């Protein structure tokens, strides 16, 4: 689902480090917050979506490694794939720890995520890098926004599996070098990144719309501070972060 962020580790405006002192559910631990059945269902959905996203990212990066132009690049993608699998294991273990069957929790999100990856399969090495850097980071931004309204235990886990693994600089270096060598590459990759943006946002909206507990969380039913207007501002922040990533790659948003 995600693996890279901007080289300077920039995060959207909703990052918990910049937020006021948590209140409501955000100030509770899991043991307290999960007493509310709808909140528990929303968190299990969230962890299920994240877990399948990490598993799919592992599979995709391992496949994309076949497109790598050198052994060094192949090893770098393999390292990224390994990090994604470890994130998946943490989420799987957490689901089991809260008495949720991991496979059952992931199943509702498999088709939407598989469709997204099928529709955005890269045709070459550079498109794969842009997808990992830009496309997956859009999903990461979305989950970071949601994390600000989670209980403290779940929030810590979500932010840990979204933590920047340091590969953003790798993608930026490779893509910028390719554009410098052939400026025509920039136009093609800019179009590709815009397509990824649209597909990623559509996929996020689809996942949320199909799960009542998650959608209720976003619009303020069980999580504090979100309303429909705030959801709009959230997507504006995600779009702004995307524009910054495009600039880091040397591409027009």
Secondary structure as UniProt FT lines:
FT   TURN            7..8
FT   TURN            13..14
FT   HELIX           16..18
FT   HELIX           24..27
FT   HELIX           30..33
FT   TURN            34..35
FT   HELIX           37..64
FT   HELIX           65..67
FT   HELIX           71..97
FT   TURN            98..99
FT   HELIX           102..119
FT   HELIX           125..130
FT   HELIX           131..135
FT   HELIX           136..147
FT   TURN            148..149
FT   HELIX           152..161
FT   HELIX           168..181
FT   HELIX           184..209
FT   HELIX           212..219
FT   HELIX           228..249
//
